[in-house]
Amino acid sequence: MSVPVPIIGQVLGHYRILEQIGAGGMGVVYRAHDEQLDRIVALKMLPVGTLADEATRTRFRKEALALAKLDHPNVATIHEFGSQNGVDFLVTAYIPGITLDTKLDSGALTESEVIFLGIQLAQGLAAAHQQGVIHRDLKPGNLRLTPDGRLKILDFGLARLIEPEYDEETLTAILTKSQEVAGTLPYMAPEQLRGQKADARTDIWAAGAVLFEMATGERPFKQQTAPALAADIIHKPPPAPRSLNADLSPGLEAIIAKCLEKEPDKRYQSANELAIELQRPQTANAGVTSVATAKSPFRWRRAVIAAGLAVFCMLALLFALNVGGWRERLLRGATQGPIESLAVLPLQNLSRDPEQDYFADGMTEELITDLSKIGSLRVISRTSMMHYKGTTKTLPEIAHELNVDAVVEGSVQRSGDKVRITAQLIYAPTDRHMWAESYEHDLRDILTLQSEVARAIASQIKIKVSPQEHAYLSSSRVINPDAYGAYLKGRYYWNQRTPEGLKKGQQHLQQAIDIDPNYALAYAGLADCYFVLAFSGTLPASDPMPKARAAALKALQIDDTLAEAHASLAAVLENYDWKWTQAESEYRRALELNPNYSTGHQFYGGYLMNMGRYAEGIAEMKRAVELDPLSPIISTFLGRAYYYARQNDQAIEQYHRTFEIVPNFIVALSFLVQAYEQKGMYEEAITASGTALLGVGQSREKVTKITTELRRVYKASGPRGYWQKRLDFAKEESKQRPMSLEIAHLHTRLGENEQAFAWLDKAYEEHDMWLSTLKADPKWDSLRSDPRFQDLLRRVGIPVNEAGVAH
């Protein structure tokens, strides 16, 4: 009976065929729509007649059942095996992205990419082999790379299912082909070509061939006809990968060579063993010793000496002639400087659920936090690192932009109450892989998991760790998984710094506390939410600031080693309680606990500026920028520090650097207006004001009216007209929100000191948080000699000299 071929638009089972996306010897693949579950799937029709006898059909169903039970992030999930009108078909998850062979069209991959993808390939194979399923048709065309960097193995088991072994007739047909070879044959193991039984080690050989091609850009065997290619695979050794890519490490070369051993017994005996070796490439060559070497040590020593002399002569010649830039390459690879700075790239979410992005981002932040506790290591903060989420930049490019010695990258996968982290460490200047490891724990032990990863990284980079830091990295406690998930969601939304994000963050953090009333980090996060809400101006400070203080104190009551909680408490003490000595003590304690806490350096820098200690304050702000170079708020406050120090040109320059990070960043625009005003650049101030007003949601019509009016009065009456109109606008706005301090400032500009002090007293009664800047802000310079101003500084608790002048 002839079998009808599906036509685009027809339905097979409950799958509507949308388009053909692939074809080969194993059948035709279509993109289809699951009419029942409303999802896109890949549907593969097996060749007509393949499953003709019932025994083969039964075996196929058993294998499909085993694959359906296989749930691994590196294996394409099988949804269904079906049959209709004599047509057998498999339905799998539809995987977006490109196949590895397409990526390899551009040439060899970097060693870090080879290892990163190789680990995923080996782990996927290991999971399938545990189910008794062997691929037997592994090749780059059957490996798909998703847009977020995951590797997925496709067509698992189909070759074995359809043809359990190659019989003599099939092999003869393959080997007598004379056309150019492509597809499966270059990745077939010697035992397959001999017609022998295939097992897991057959997939190891194919994996080695794939690793070889990723590392060199070429296949290990390149004969153009099938008989010649098969003969080479069976009898000839492949070329040494480093002869094709000199930048390859000896460890990775040894791994590939062991995979491509002719005899299965000499290869890795399991895919799991291969995965482990790939995670430790620097030691892999120690376990690869040939039988001939072991039997003849004298002959081995002679061979090594001869080879060593030959290599020495060759390298000396290459070095002298500098052929192909070899001298620079040799010198670059010969040494590795100390690793004193580090960046952790956002961990990839391998949980198949975009809703789990918060979890991957949270794990990234927690790993950064753990590493940040090491005082001798500079660790880039989370804000800057999130700029590289989904980036296509190379690791050396990222390292150069952040000025770091090494980069950590990896992935996190959450499955139920299990969490797996895979991380690898790259020496940035040479893009050299240093270390990789996978860790898996129950979600309740997530803190232990994070500490293990941080300790391993610290050990690999051989950084000095104090006894206190070691104790911190070794300490952990069991945590409620639901509370931890709520905490990560709270921090995820808090980091958005929007009114809506702060509201959601507050809700999730409170939920974490409700689940676990002794969760110190959740209280610290809640304190940060309230503090940012207070400065956002959406609520009077008298509402969120006492709540911020209470949350910070509760966090410290539970765990007084939390740098974030000490910094949050210090910010309340400084800006709301006006207890300056206690505030400095808390800031110092925060930075002692976490020397890499960029926000702590920013807050403390602001404190020092408010105290008139400008040189110290600018130094702290610069340290914050070093730790978080892509944070717009930290970049802005470095500009603010220059403004307080009366260095307006540097302030303006710094604000424009901020705009390179986030164009028209609102806080920077607002401060830029003040720097322009201090320099008498009123036209520029008006333009920046208009842009800022548009940024906070004012209508273009209203903004045009305001800026036009400011330009008109400035042209007619000069600076006095400008300040008078600003005062008129402020008094109008004060009907909607408190504006006492700004109105006092504008009266000062007009020389109306009596009115200015009246409004300053009103701002004091309102407990305006910006009164903490009185000593530093140059806008008050004309009032400093007045006893009333000195009295106000004392009421706010700010130490002053006899003249009340900032120093």
N, C-alpha and C positions, 0 to 999 in steps of 0.2 A: 504494500500500500504506500502510495506516495504521501509524503508529509508536507503539509502546506507551510510555507515560510511566512512568518508574521509580516504584515505590512504595517508601515507607520500609521498609528492611530487605532489599530486593532487591539483587542484585549486578550491576554493570555493569562488564565487564572483570573485573578482580580488586579492584574497589572496592565495598564495601558501603555503600549509601545510609543515612545516619543521620538527617538532618533537612534541611529546606529553610531556607536562610539568606538568600536574596535572589532577586529576579526583576526582569526588565526587558525592553526591546525586544530585547536581544541574547541572551536565554535565561534559564534558571533555574539558580541556583547552590545546590549542596548541600554540606553537610558530610558527608564520607565517610571510611571507614576503609580504608586500603590493606592488604588481607589478606596480601600477600606480604611487605611491609617493616614491617608493624605500626606505622603512623603515621597521623595525621589529616591529610587533604588537603581542598582545595576542588575540587569537580567541577562544571564548567559544561557543560550541555547546550545546544548551539546550536539555534535554532529549526528546526522541521521544514521541510524543503524549501529551507533557505538554501543548502545545499551540493549542490544537485541536479545541476548539470552538472559534468562531470569536470574542465574547465579551472579552474573556481573551486575545486574540491576540491584540485587539484594546487597552485594558488597558495596555498591555505590551509596545506597541508602544508609548503611551502617556508618560509612565514612562521613557522610554528610551530617549524620547525627552527632558524631564525635566532634566535628568542626563546629556545629551549632552550639555545643557546650563550651567551646573555646572562647573565652572573653579576655582578650588582651589588646592593649592599645596599639600594638604594632601588627595586628592581623586584621584583615578586612572581615567584618562580622557577617556570618551567613544568616539570613532571615528565614529562608524556606527552600525546600526541595520539592518540586512539583512535576506533574505530568498532565498533558492535555492533548488528546487526539494523537497519542503516540510520540509527542514531543516532550522530552525530558529537559527540565531547566532548573537552574540555580538562581536564587535571588540573594544578593548581598548588599551591604551598605554602599551607597554611592559616595566615592571618595573624590573630592575636588583636588586640584593640583596638577602636577606634571609627573611623568615617570622618570626614573633615574636615568634612563638612556638619553632622554631629552636634555637633562641637566648636563650629562657628560659630553654632549655635543660641543660644549664650550671648553672642554679640556679637563685636566685633573683637578681634584678638589684639594683644599688645604688639609694638612694632617689632622687638625682639630675637627674638621667636618667629616673626614673619613672615620675617625674614632667615634664621633658622636652618632653618626648614622650606623656605623658597624655595630655599636653596642645595641642599638634598637633592633637591628636585623637579627643579631644573635639571640636577643631576649625573646623576640617573636618566634624564632625557630625552636627555642627551648620549650616554650609554652606548648607549641604544637606537638613536638616530639613526646612530651609527657602524656599527650592524649593518644599516642601511637600513630600520629599522622606525619607522613613525610612528604615534602613538596615535590622533589625530583624534577622540577622544571624551573628552578630558581635562576633568574637573570635580571638585568636592569630593567627590562621591559615589564617585569612583573612586580616591580617595587615602585610604589607611588609616594611622592613627597608632597605633603599637604602644605597649604600656605603658611601654617604656623610652625613648620619645621619638623613635623612628625614623619616617620617612615612607616608605610603600610605594606605588608606583604599580600599580594593578590594571587588569585588562582591556586590557593593552597590545596594540595592533594589531588588536583584534577589529573595530572599526568599519570600518577600512580593508579588512580581510580579507573581511568579509561584503558590504560595498558599496564597491567600489573608488572610485567617485565618485558624488556625488548627481546623478541624471539629472533632466531637466526635470519629469518626472511626479512624482518623489519630492519635489522642492522645492515644486512646486505644492501637493501634499498637505500638506506641513508648514506652508506659509505661509497656507493657507486655513483652518487650524484656528482656531476662535474661543474655545476654552476657555482657562482660565488656563494660562499657560506654566510648565513646570517641567522639570527634567532637563537634556537636552543643549543645546537651542537657545540659551540665554543665553551659552554658552561657545563657540559656533561663530564662526569667523573670517569676515570679510566675503567673502573669496574662496570659502569653502565655500558661503555663501548665494548667491553669483553662479553657482554650478555650475562653478567653475574648479578646476584641479588643486591638490590639497593637498600641501604638503611640510613640511619640518621647521619652517618659519616659521609654519605653521598652529598647530603645538603651542605655539610661542612666544606667539602671541596668546592661546590658551586659558590658558597659564600666567600671562599678565598679568592675565586676568580673575580667576583664582584668587587671585593676589597682591592685587589690588584688593579682593576680598571679605574676605580675611584682614585687610587693613590698615584697612578701614572698617566691616566688618560688613554691607556692602550690595553688591549686584551693580552692575557699571558701567552696565548698561542694565536698566531695570525695567518696561518696558511690559508690560501684562498679557495682550495678545493676540499671537499669533504673527506676523501680518503687520506690526503696528506695531513689535514688538520687532526683527524682521529689518530693517525700514527704518531704525530708529535705529542698529543695528549697522553697516549699510552706509554711512550718510550722516552721522550725527551724532557729534561728539566726546564721549567720556565726561566726566563731571564731574571736576574736579581732586580727587584723593584727600584733599588737605589741607583742602578745603572741607567734608569730612565728618569728618575727624579732624585737628584742628589740631596734635596732638602729633607728627604724622608729620614726618620729616625731608625737606628738599627733595631730597636725594639719592635716597631710596627712591621718592619721588613721581615723579622723572624716569625712573627705571628702569621703573616701571609704565606710565608714559605712552608710553615707547618700545616696550614690548611691544605696546601697544594701537594702534599706528599702523595706519591703514586699509590702506596699501600695504605688502606684504611686504618690499619693498626698503628701507623705512625702519625696519623693526624690527631687533632683533638678528638676525644672520644664522646664529647657531648657539646651541644651548642651552649649550654650553661658554662662549661669550661672555657669556651671561646670568649663568651661575654666577660668573664672574670679577667682573662688575660688582656682583653682590650682595655679594661679599666686600669690595668697596671702595665702599660706598654714599656715603661723604662726597665722592667725586670723580666720581660717576656723572653728575651734571648737567652736568659740563664737556663731555661728549661728545654732548649732545643739543641740537643747534642746527637750527632749521627752515630750509627753503630760502628762505622769504620773508625771514627775518631776515638771512640771508647776502647776499641781493640788494639789500636796502635798508637800509643802516646808518643813514642820516639818519632814516628813518621809525621805525627800531627805537629810536634814542635818544629821539625824541619820545615814543614809546609808553612807554618805560621811565620817563622823567621824569614823565609823566602818571600812570602806574600807581603810581610811587613816592609822589607827592603824595597820591593817593587812599588808599593803604595807610597813609601816615603819619597822615592825618586820621582814618581809621577806628581805628587803634591808639590815637591820642591820646584819642578819645572813649571807647573801651573801657577805657583805662587810668583815665581820670577817673571814669567811672561804675562801674568794677570789675564790669561785667556778667558774670555767671556765674563770678566769681572770676578774670577774665582778668588782673587786675593781678598777682596772685600767680603765675599761670602764666607770664606774660611774664617776670617778674623771676626766677623759678626757672630758666627756660630760657636766660636771657641770659648767665649766667656758669657756668663750670665750674671748681671749685677744683682745686688741685694734687692729683695722685694720689700719696699717700705710703704707702698701705697697700693690700694686695691679697689676695684669696682665690681659690684655684683649686678649683672644684667637681670632684668625681670625674668623670673622663672616661667617657662612655658607651661600653660595649662594643658595637660594631657588627659583630662577627665571627660572629654567628649561633650562637655556641657558648658556653653559660654557663661551660664549663670555662676559657674565656679571660678570665674576670673578673679573675684574678690579674694578667693582662697589662695590662688597662686600669687597675687600681689601681696597679700598679707604675709605669706611665707617668705617672700623676698624681703619685705621690710623687717621681719623678725630675724632673718639671717644677717642682714646688714646691722641690726641693733646688737646682736651677739658679737659680731666681729668688731663693732665700734668700741666695745669695752676694752680692747687691747690698745693701751696708750701709745705704744711705739709704732702702731700701724695707722696710716691715714686711710680712712674708708669713706668713699663718696656716698652722700646721703641719698635717701629714697627719691626725693623730688627730682633730682638730676637724672637718676637712673631710669625713671619712668618715661623720660623723653626718648629712650631707646627701645621702648616696647614695640615689637614688630619691625625693628629697623632692618634695613638691608646693608648698613655700613659694616665694613670688616672690623674684626677685633682690634687690629693695629690702629685703624682710624679712630675708633672709639677711645682707645687708650691714649692716643695723642691728644684728642680733644679734652679729655679729663685729666691729662698729665698723671697717669698712673702706671705702675710697673706691671701689674697683672690684672687679669679679668677672670671672674667666675661666671660660668653660664651653666644652665641646666634646665631641669623640668620638674614639675610636681604633679603627681597623680593621686587623686582621692577616689577611693572606691569603697563605699560604705563607711566602715569605721577603720579602714586601712589607709595609710598614707605612704607613698613612695617618693623619695627625692633622689634624682640623679644629678650629680654636679661634676663639673670638670674645671680644672684650673689651667689657665693659659698664660704663659709668659709673653707679655704683649709685644715687646720690640721685635721679636722674631716669630711671633704667632706659634710658639712651640708648646705642645701639649705637655703638661707636667704631671697631672694626676687626674684620675676620674674614679668615682665610686657611686654605688647605689645603696640607699638605706631605706628600710621599710619598718614601720612600727604601727601599733594601734594608735588611733587618734588621741586616746587618753594619754599616751606617752609622747605627744608631739613635742613637748619642751625638751625631752631627752633626745629626740631625733634632731632637733635644731642644734642642740649643743654638740652632738657628735659630729655634725657636718662642720661646724665652726672650729672645733678642736682639730679635726683632720686638716682643714685648710691652714690653720696656724702652724701645725706640725710640718706641713709640706713646704711652707715658705720660710721656715726656720726663724720666725720672728720671736723676739724676746717677750715672754709672757710672765708677768709678776705673779707671786703666789696668790694674791687677791684675785687677779684676773683668771688664773687657772681655777681657783675655787668657784668663781662665778660660772665659768664654762662647764664645770663638772657638776654643778648643782642642777637639780630639776625636781619637778613634782608632777604628780598625776593631775590631769585637768579634765573637767567635764567637757566632752566634745561639743555639746550644744552651746555652752557658755563661750567656748573658744570660737566657734563659728560666728556667734553674735558679735563677739569682740572684733574679729577680723572685718566683718561687715561694717561695724561702727567706724573703725579706722579708715576703711576704704572710702566711706562717704565723707568723713571729716577731712580727708586729704583733698577733696574736691574744692573746699573752701568757699562754696556757694551757700546762700541762705537755706536753700532746699537740702543741700548735702549736709550742712551742719545739723539741721533738724532731724534728718534720717539717722545721721551718726549718733546723735544724742539718744534717739529711741533704741537703737541696737545696743549701744553701750549700757543703757539702763536695763535692757533685757538680759544682757550678760550678767549684770550685778544681781538681778532678780533670781537668776538660775544659781549663781555662785556668789553669795554675799561677801566672800573673802577673796575676791578676784581683784588684786591690787592694780593690775594693768588696766582693767576696765575703769576703775575709779580715776586713774591718771588720764585716760582718754577722755572721760567725761569732763574733767577739769579743763582740758585743752579746748573742748567744745564750748564750754561756758565762757572761757577767756576770749576766744576769737569772736564769739557772739557779742561780747561787751564792746570790743573795739570796732566791730562792724557798724555800730550805730543803730542797729535794728531794735535794740532794747536799751532802756536806761541802765547805766552801770550798776545801780543799786539792786538790780534784779539778778543778773548772771554772776557778778563778781563774788558775792558771799557764797553762792553755790559752787563756784570754782574753788574757793578757798576750802570749803568743807570737803569737796571731793579729793583735793590734793592731800589734805591732812589725813583723810581716811586711807588713801593709798599708802601713805608713809607709815601709818599706824600698822598696816598689814605687812609692808615690806619697805624698810627705809633705805634700800639700795636702788630704788628706781630713780634714775637721773631725770626722767621726764616729769615725775611728780615734784621733785625738788625745784626744777626750773619753773613749773607752773605755779607753785606756791610762792617762789621768789617774785614772779611777775605780779601776783596779787599784792604781795607785801609792798612792792615798789609803786605800782600804778594806782592802787586803791587804798591800801592801808597807810601808805607813805611812811613805812618803817624801813628806812634805807639801810641801816646797818645789818638788820636781820636779812634783808633782801640779798645783800652782797654775800652774806654767809651761805645762803641757800644756793645762789648761782655758782659759787665756788665748789660747793659740795656736788652739785649736778655735774660739773665738768670734771671733777675728780673721779666720779663714778663712770662717766662716759666722755672721754676726751674728744671723741668724734661727733658729739651731738651738735649738729650745725645750728639748730634752733636755739640751743642753750648758749652758744657763742654769740648768736645774733641778739638774743635778749640781754645777755650780759654786756655786750658792746653798747646797746642802747642805754643801759643803766650807767655805764661809764661816761657816755656823752652827756647824759642828763646831770651827772655830777661835775661836769666841766673837765673831766680827765680825757681830753681829746685824743692824745697820742695813743693811750691805752685802748680807748674805744675803737679807733680806726683799726688798730692791730687786731682786735677781737673780730670786728666785722670782716676784715680780710681773711681771717682764719675760717670764718663761716662760709665765705665765698669759695675758698679752697676746697672745703668739704662738700659744698653743694653748689657747684659753679653754674648750674642751669636753673636755680631757683629764682624766679622773678622777685619774690618778696625780699629775699636776702640781698640780692643785687640792688634792689631799690633802697634798702636801709643802709647799705654802704654809701650810696649817694647821699642819703640823709645825714650820715655821719660827717661827710665832707661839708655839707651845708651848715651844720652846727659849728664846725671848726672854721667857718667863714671862708671856705675854699670853694666858692660857687662855680668856678670853671670846671673843677674836678667833679663837682656834684652833677652838673649838667651833662658832662661826658659820661658819667656812670649811669645816669637815667637813660641815656640813649643806648648804652650797652644792654640795659634791661629790655629795651624795645626790640633788640635783636633776638631775645629769648621769647618774649610775648609782645607782639606789636600793640602799641597803645595800651599797655598795662595801666589800669586805672590809678592805682596807688602812686606809681611812678609819675604819671601825668599830673596828679594833684600836687606832688612835691616839686615837680619841674616848674609849675607856675610860680611857686614861692621863690625858687632860685632865680628865675627870670626877674621877678619883682625886686629882689635884693640887688640885682645888677642894673635896675632901671630899664630893662628890656620889655617895655609894656606891650608893644605890638606882638612880640613872641608869646608873652604871658596870655594875652587875649586869645590867640590862636590855640594854645595848649588848653586853655579853659574850655573853649568850645568843644574840642575833641573829647575832653574828660566828661563834659555834660552829656554828650551823645552816648558815651560809653556807659553811663549809669541810667540810660533809658529815657532821657529828655527828648522831646520831639524836635525834629530838625527845625521846624518853624519857630519854636520857642528859643532854641539855641541861636538861631540866626538873629532873632530880635535882641537877645542879650548881648551878643558880640558886636552887633552893629551899633547898639547904644553905647557900649564901652568905647568903641573906636571914635564915635562922634564926640563924646565928652572929652576924651583924651586929646583929640585934635583941637578942640575949642579951648580947653582949660588946662591942659597938661596933666601932670601926676595928681594934682589936687582934685581935678574933675574925675579922674579915674577912680581914686579912693572914695570919693563921695558917692559915686554911682555904685561902687561895690558895697558901701554901707547901706544904701537904699535897698539893694537886692537882698542883703543879709537880714535886714529887719523884716522884709516881706517873708523870707523863708523861715524866720524864727516863729511864725505862726503855726508852722507844721512840726518843727523839732527844735530842741535847745540849740541856741547859737550864741550864748552869752560870751564865750571866750573869743569867738571870731569877731563879734561886734566890738569887744574891748580892743582887740588888735586894730580894727579899722579906725576907731577913734584915736588911737595912738598915732596912726599914720597921718591923721589930720591935725595933730598937735592938740587934741582936745583931751588932756590928761585927766581932768576931773571926771568926765564921762567914762573914760577908760577904766579908772579905778572902781567906779560904781559897778560897771559890768564885770570886772574881775572879782569883786566881792560876790556878785550873783553867781558866777561860775564856781566859786569856792563853795557856796551854799549848795549848789547842784552836784558837788563832788565830781566835777569834770575831770576825766582821767588824763587829759592832755596838760593839766596843771603840772604834772611831773616833768614837763620839758621847759618850765619857766627859766631855769638857770641857763640852759643851753641855747634856746631858740633866739636867733639874732633879731627877730621881730620886736623883742622887748628891750632892746639895748637903750632906747631913749628914756626908759623909766628906771633904769638900774640904780641911779644915784638917789632916787626918791625913797625916804624912810618907809613910806607905805608899801613899796615894792619889797624892801628888805623884810618887812613884817609879814608880808604874804608868803615869801619864801620860807620863813621860819614856821609859819602855820602849816605849810605843806611838809615841813620836816627836812628841807634841803639845807645842808650846811653852806654858809656864805662867809666871805671875808668881810672886813669892816665896811667896804664900799658896796657890798652886795653884788660885786661884779663877777661874772663867770671866769674861771681860771683853769 
